[in-house]
Amino acid sequence: GVAMSVVVPLAAFWVLRRRLSVYDEGAVAATYGSVSAVTFITAQAVLDELGIGHSGSMVATMVFMESPAIITAVLLVRMSTNGGGRLPWRKLLHESFLNGPVFLLLGSMAVGLLTGSRGDTLLRPFYQGIFTGILCFFLLDLGLLAAQRLRTLAAAGAFGIGFAVVMPVLSGLVGMALARVIGLGTGDALLFTVLCGSASYIAVPAAIRLVVPQANAGLYIPMALGITFPLNVTLGIPLYLFLIKAVWPAG
């Protein structure tokens, strides 16, 4: 997972070379190298609905894939701008590892580790009983936000829109191939594929806004939220699951 969160921004930065400003290249590379927690939990809900098992270790994989992409992309920007001044390591590391979503995920893992099965029993009604309803409301809210962001997609142009469609699919297929090689089960393979093929629109903007303020947020956020996110939720998850079931050995 960490390897993918380094390789994907490197590939994205190379593909975008000279298509955008170097700052926008870095921001988009970070966006598509990092992950979408909402897409991930939607895929989890699909697996649960279909009765397909998956392990909790994929949540840890998601946490570790959030930050390396941000650091990689920022380093690429600095290298491409002849150093671009002193790198604000404190801000970069703080926003990469301690921004709200990542901090909550790490904190939740710590709570689970400390409370064990007793904590799981006590909290199960909260994160299972009402989870589907909360997810529906959250996806509806994100859908409204995505529709609003679509108005600003003209700044991305045809190439940017095409990138927002093709890049996550290619990354997802690479992730699927890796999942097959390392022997992940059907459920975990889907989750890993979704992580590799998603794009961040929560954690990355918080970090990029501080360390690469020159990047145009009206470009990389609409690409991820207005195109990639709904594409993954409506078409990507069922397509990836279909391919995995076709390729993985029966049982």
Buried (B, 14 or more C-beta within 10 A) or exposed (E): BEEBBBBBBBBBBEBBEEEBBBBBBBBBBBBBBBBBBBBBBBBBBBBBEEEBEBEEEBBBBBBBBBBBBBBBBBBBBBEBBEEBEEBEEEEBBBBBBEBEBBEEBBEBBEEBEEEEEEEEEEBEEEEEEEBEEEBEEEBEEBBEBBEEBEEBBEBBEEEBBEBBEEBBBBBBBBBBEBBBEEEBBBBBBBBBBBBBBBBBBBBBBBBBEBBBEBBBBBBBBBBBBBBBBBBBBEEBBEBBBEBBEEEBEEE
